[in-house]
């Protein structure tokens, strides 16, 4: 099964990082720095299509999902290439565990 490239993911993660930076700029001085991080998930479906989701990862990933998941966080200072690599590694590990061919 084909997965997205790091470059494709970085392109889609850019707006998430923009929002994290905006949250940082608008945060009150005493705000919890963890509030600047946004949870992301890469969902690669059985048919090879994929989607990038944001928000509460646990609520979005129940036991009835189909396909393969990778999870990470994006913050104002995150290297998006590293986040993309992490998401892909987790998806590929999930595929391997389930006996799926990884491309």
C-alpha positions in Angstrom: 0.0 0.0 0.0 1.3 3.4 -0.9 1.7 6.1 1.8 2.1 9.8 1.3 5.5 11.3 1.0 7.2 13.4 3.6 6.9 16.4 1.2 3.2 15.9 0.8 2.7 15.7 4.6 4.8 18.8 5.3 2.6 20.8 2.8 -0.5 19.7 4.8 1.1 20.3 8.2 2.1 23.9 7.4 -1.4 25.4 8.2 -1.4 23.5 11.5 1.9 25.0 12.5 0.6 28.5 11.4 -2.3 28.0 13.9 0.1 26.9 16.7 2.1 30.0 16.1 -1.1 32.1 16.2 -2.1 30.5 19.5 1.4 31.4 20.9 1.1 35.0 19.8 -2.4 35.4 21.3 -1.7 33.5 24.5 -1.7 35.2 27.9 1.7 35.3 29.6 0.5 32.8 32.2 -1.0 30.3 29.7 0.1 26.7 29.8 2.7 26.3 27.0 1.2 22.9 26.2 -1.9 24.7 24.8 0.3 25.7 21.8 0.5 22.2 20.6 -2.0 20.6 18.3 -2.5 16.9 18.0 -2.4 15.5 14.5 -3.1 12.1 13.1 -2.4 10.6 9.7 -5.0 8.0 8.6 -4.1 5.9 5.6 -7.2 4.0 4.5 -7.3 0.5 3.1 -7.8 1.8 -0.5 -4.5 3.9 -0.3 -6.2 7.3 0.2 -5.2 9.3 3.3 -6.3 12.1 5.5 -4.6 14.3 8.0 -6.8 15.1 11.1 -6.3 17.5 13.9 -7.7 17.8 17.4 -8.4 15.2 20.0 -6.7 12.2 18.6 -8.1 9.7 21.2 -11.7 10.8 20.5 -11.2 10.5 16.7 -9.6 7.0 16.8 -12.1 4.4 18.1 -11.9 0.7 17.8 -14.0 0.7 14.6 -11.7 2.6 12.4 -10.4 1.1 9.2 -6.9 1.6 7.9 -3.7 2.6 9.6 -2.9 5.5 12.0 0.1 7.7 12.9 -0.1 10.3 15.7 2.0 13.2 16.8 1.8 16.8 17.8 2.6 20.1 16.0 3.9 23.1 18.0 5.2 26.5 17.0 8.8 25.3 16.9 8.3 21.9 15.4 10.3 20.7 12.4 7.5 19.6 10.1 9.8 17.2 8.3 10.4 15.4 11.5 6.7 15.3 12.4 5.9 13.9 8.9 8.6 11.2 9.3 7.3 10.3 12.7 3.7 10.0 11.4 4.8 7.8 8.5 7.0 5.6 10.7 4.0 5.0 12.9 1.7 4.2 10.0 4.2 1.9 8.5 4.7 0.1 11.8 0.9 -0.3 12.0 0.8 -1.7 8.5 3.7 -4.1 9.2 1.9 -5.4 12.3 -1.2 -6.1 10.2 0.8 -7.8 7.4 0.3 -5.1 4.9 2.8 -4.4 2.1 4.4 -1.0 2.7 5.5 1.2 -0.3 
